Amino acid sequence: LGVGRTDLLALNLLENAPLAAGEIGERLGLTSGSVTALIDRLVRAGHVTRNHPTEDRRRVIVALTPASHAALA
Protein backbone atom coordinates (compact mmCIF):
# COMPACT_ATOMS: atom_id res chain seq x y z
CA LEU A 1 0.00 0.00 0.00
CA GLY A 2 3.01 2.28 0.28
CA VAL A 3 2.20 3.67 3.74
CA GLY A 4 4.02 3.82 7.05
CA ARG A 5 3.30 1.83 10.18
CA THR A 6 0.92 4.32 11.82
CA ASP A 7 -0.94 4.86 8.56
CA LEU A 8 -1.37 1.10 8.16
CA LEU A 9 -2.69 0.82 11.73
CA ALA A 10 -5.25 3.51 10.91
CA LEU A 11 -6.28 1.70 7.73
CA ASN A 12 -6.70 -1.51 9.72
CA LEU A 13 -8.99 0.32 12.17
CA LEU A 14 -11.14 1.50 9.27
CA GLU A 15 -11.58 -1.97 7.76
CA ASN A 16 -14.69 -2.69 9.83
CA ALA A 17 -16.41 0.68 9.67
CA PRO A 18 -15.79 4.40 9.20
CA LEU A 19 -14.60 6.21 12.33
CA ALA A 20 -14.52 9.77 13.60
CA ALA A 21 -11.11 11.39 13.40
CA GLY A 22 -11.04 11.79 17.17
CA GLU A 23 -11.68 8.09 17.70
CA ILE A 24 -8.79 7.21 15.40
CA GLY A 25 -6.58 9.46 17.52
CA GLU A 26 -7.77 7.89 20.76
CA ARG A 27 -7.24 4.34 19.55
CA LEU A 28 -3.77 5.08 18.18
CA GLY A 29 -2.70 7.45 20.96
CA LEU A 30 -2.20 10.42 18.63
CA THR A 31 -2.71 14.14 19.13
CA SER A 32 -5.31 15.96 17.04
CA GLY A 33 -2.56 17.52 14.91
CA SER A 34 -1.03 14.11 14.23
CA VAL A 35 -4.42 12.70 13.28
CA THR A 36 -4.97 15.57 10.83
CA ALA A 37 -1.58 14.91 9.21
CA LEU A 38 -2.29 11.17 9.07
CA ILE A 39 -5.68 11.70 7.41
CA ASP A 40 -4.17 14.21 4.97
CA ARG A 41 -1.56 11.62 3.91
CA LEU A 42 -4.16 8.90 3.48
CA VAL A 43 -6.48 11.18 1.48
CA ARG A 44 -3.61 12.23 -0.83
CA ALA A 45 -2.70 8.57 -1.34
CA GLY A 46 -6.35 7.79 -2.24
CA HIS A 47 -6.86 5.39 0.66
CA VAL A 48 -9.58 7.25 2.59
CA THR A 49 -12.26 9.89 2.23
CA ARG A 50 -13.28 12.60 4.69
CA ASN A 51 -16.98 13.10 5.28
CA HIS A 52 -18.83 15.67 7.37
CA PRO A 53 -22.18 14.54 8.82
CA THR A 54 -24.96 17.02 8.08
CA GLU A 55 -25.95 17.23 11.75
CA ASP A 56 -22.46 18.39 12.85
CA ARG A 57 -20.17 19.78 10.16
CA ARG A 58 -17.32 20.10 12.69
CA ARG A 59 -17.12 16.33 13.01
CA VAL A 60 -15.00 14.41 10.48
CA ILE A 61 -15.80 10.82 9.60
CA VAL A 62 -13.04 8.90 7.83
CA ALA A 63 -13.83 5.95 5.56
CA LEU A 64 -11.78 3.63 3.39
CA THR A 65 -12.10 3.95 -0.37
CA PRO A 66 -13.42 0.81 -2.08
CA ALA A 67 -10.01 0.17 -3.69
CA SER A 68 -8.19 0.33 -0.36
CA HIS A 69 -10.81 -1.85 1.31
CA ALA A 70 -10.23 -4.49 -1.37
CA ALA A 71 -6.44 -4.20 -1.06
CA LEU A 72 -6.61 -4.73 2.71
CA ALA A 73 -8.91 -7.74 2.36
Backbone as CSV, one residue per row, in Angstrom:
resi,resn,N_x,N_y,N_z,CA_x,CA_y,CA_z,C_x,C_y,C_z
1,LEU,0.817,-1.216,0.000,0.000,0.000,0.000,0.850,1.265,0.000
2,GLY,2.115,1.127,0.302,3.007,2.281,0.276,2.776,3.275,1.401
3,VAL,2.434,2.787,2.590,2.203,3.665,3.741,3.084,3.231,4.907
4,GLY,3.245,4.128,5.851,4.019,3.821,7.045,3.222,3.017,8.058
5,ARG,3.891,2.684,9.148,3.295,1.834,10.185,2.032,2.427,10.794
6,THR,2.084,3.687,11.201,0.916,4.318,11.821,-0.233,4.437,10.831
7,ASP,0.098,4.761,9.586,-0.939,4.863,8.562,-1.610,3.503,8.351
8,LEU,-0.812,2.446,8.337,-1.367,1.103,8.165,-2.256,0.717,9.349
9,LEU,-1.847,1.084,10.554,-2.688,0.820,11.728,-4.041,1.528,11.600
10,ALA,-4.012,2.763,11.106,-5.255,3.510,10.913,-6.124,2.834,9.856
11,LEU,-5.519,2.392,8.768,-6.281,1.701,7.727,-6.907,0.424,8.278
12,ASN,-6.165,-0.293,9.107,-6.704,-1.513,9.716,-7.899,-1.202,10.610
13,LEU,-7.845,-0.082,11.331,-8.987,0.318,12.170,-10.228,0.571,11.329
14,LEU,-10.028,1.103,10.129,-11.142,1.498,9.273,-11.713,0.347,8.449
15,GLU,-11.098,-0.827,8.534,-11.581,-1.973,7.757,-13.007,-2.363,8.120
16,ASN,-13.366,-2.253,9.382,-14.693,-2.694,9.831,-15.771,-1.646,9.632
17,ALA,-15.416,-0.386,9.800,-16.413,0.682,9.673,-15.713,2.032,9.684
18,PRO,-16.346,3.044,9.107,-15.793,4.405,9.203,-15.728,4.836,10.666
19,LEU,-14.766,5.704,10.964,-14.597,6.208,12.330,-14.437,7.720,12.309
20,ALA,-14.787,8.344,13.430,-14.523,9.766,13.597,-13.022,9.964,13.761
21,ALA,-12.532,11.089,13.303,-11.107,11.394,13.399,-10.623,11.312,14.845
22,GLY,-11.409,11.830,15.761,-11.041,11.790,17.174,-10.901,10.376,17.712
23,GLU,-11.753,9.487,17.245,-11.676,8.095,17.698,-10.413,7.419,17.164
24,ILE,-10.037,7.742,15.943,-8.787,7.205,15.404,-7.629,7.650,16.285
25,GLY,-7.633,8.927,16.651,-6.583,9.455,17.517,-6.544,8.775,18.867
26,GLU,-7.704,8.561,19.462,-7.773,7.893,20.765,-7.233,6.474,20.684
27,ARG,-7.650,5.743,19.673,-7.238,4.340,19.547,-5.753,4.187,19.243
28,LEU,-5.185,5.170,18.528,-3.766,5.081,18.181,-2.872,5.899,19.101
29,GLY,-3.480,6.636,20.035,-2.699,7.449,20.965,-2.033,8.639,20.298
30,LEU,-2.749,9.291,19.374,-2.202,10.421,18.628,-2.861,11.730,19.043
31,THR,-2.141,12.822,18.894,-2.713,14.142,19.134,-3.598,14.518,17.952
32,SER,-4.415,15.544,18.124,-5.305,15.958,17.037,-4.514,16.415,15.815
33,GLY,-3.394,17.089,16.029,-2.559,17.520,14.912,-1.975,16.343,14.148
34,SER,-1.572,15.313,14.877,-1.029,14.113,14.233,-2.102,13.371,13.449
35,VAL,-3.322,13.358,13.977,-4.424,12.700,13.276,-4.729,13.451,11.983
36,THR,-4.728,14.774,12.041,-4.967,15.571,10.833,-3.923,15.268,9.771
37,ALA,-2.655,15.216,10.161,-1.583,14.913,9.213,-1.738,13.499,8.649
38,LEU,-2.086,12.553,9.499,-2.292,11.170,9.069,-3.416,11.092,8.038
39,ILE,-4.543,11.727,8.333,-5.680,11.697,7.407,-5.314,12.403,6.104
40,ASP,-4.614,13.519,6.182,-4.168,14.214,4.968,-3.338,13.293,4.086
41,ARG,-2.401,12.554,4.687,-1.557,11.623,3.914,-2.400,10.541,3.258
42,LEU,-3.337,9.979,4.010,-4.157,8.901,3.477,-5.125,9.382,2.399
43,VAL,-5.624,10.607,2.519,-6.483,11.181,1.481,-5.670,11.401,0.207
44,ARG,-4.469,11.991,0.344,-3.605,12.233,-0.826,-3.248,10.935,-1.540
45,ALA,-3.061,9.866,-0.769,-2.703,8.570,-1.344,-3.924,7.848,-1.922
46,GLY,-5.129,8.396,-1.707,-6.346,7.789,-2.242,-6.875,6.623,-1.434
47,HIS,-6.437,6.516,-0.165,-6.863,5.394,0.665,-8.136,5.655,1.461
48,VAL,-8.406,6.922,1.786,-9.584,7.250,2.591,-10.282,8.489,2.050
49,THR,-11.518,8.666,2.507,-12.261,9.892,2.229,-12.649,10.524,3.559
50,ARG,-12.792,11.847,3.531,-13.281,12.603,4.690,-14.723,12.976,4.429
51,ASN,-15.566,12.757,5.407,-16.979,13.103,5.281,-17.403,13.906,6.498
52,HIS,-18.302,14.846,6.279,-18.832,15.667,7.372,-20.324,15.383,7.502
53,PRO,-20.743,14.802,8.626,-22.177,14.545,8.819,-22.975,15.846,8.768
54,THR,-24.151,15.803,8.208,-24.956,17.024,8.077,-25.382,17.585,9.429
55,GLU,-25.506,16.728,10.445,-25.947,17.226,11.747,-24.838,17.952,12.513
56,ASP,-23.580,17.717,12.172,-22.465,18.390,12.849,-21.288,18.487,11.884
57,ARG,-21.208,19.605,11.177,-20.174,19.781,10.160,-18.773,19.874,10.760
58,ARG,-18.649,20.058,12.071,-17.321,20.103,12.692,-16.721,18.715,12.821
59,ARG,-17.561,17.715,12.848,-17.116,16.329,13.006,-16.620,15.787,11.662
60,VAL,-15.556,15.006,11.695,-15.003,14.414,10.484,-15.078,12.896,10.614
61,ILE,-15.726,12.271,9.650,-15.804,10.817,9.597,-14.883,10.357,8.475
62,VAL,-14.029,9.402,8.785,-13.041,8.905,7.829,-13.445,7.498,7.411
63,ALA,-13.439,7.258,6.093,-13.834,5.953,5.562,-12.830,5.498,4.512
64,LEU,-12.643,4.191,4.427,-11.784,3.626,3.388,-12.429,3.803,2.023
65,THR,-11.598,3.980,1.000,-12.099,3.948,-0.368,-12.334,2.482,-0.723
66,PRO,-13.190,2.209,-1.682,-13.419,0.813,-2.084,-12.132,0.087,-2.521
67,ALA,-11.260,0.795,-3.231,-10.012,0.175,-3.690,-9.118,-0.209,-2.511
68,SER,-9.021,0.650,-1.526,-8.189,0.334,-0.359,-8.807,-0.768,0.481
69,HIS,-10.127,-0.778,0.566,-10.809,-1.847,1.311,-10.490,-3.194,0.653
70,ALA,-10.543,-3.245,-0.654,-10.235,-4.488,-1.373,-8.774,-4.878,-1.191
71,ALA,-7.875,-3.905,-1.219,-6.443,-4.199,-1.059,-6.139,-4.743,0.330
72,LEU,-6.837,-4.259,1.347,-6.609,-4.731,2.715,-7.213,-6.106,2.957
73,ALA,-8.256,-6.436,2.191,-8.907,-7.739,2.358,-8.023,-8.803,1.788
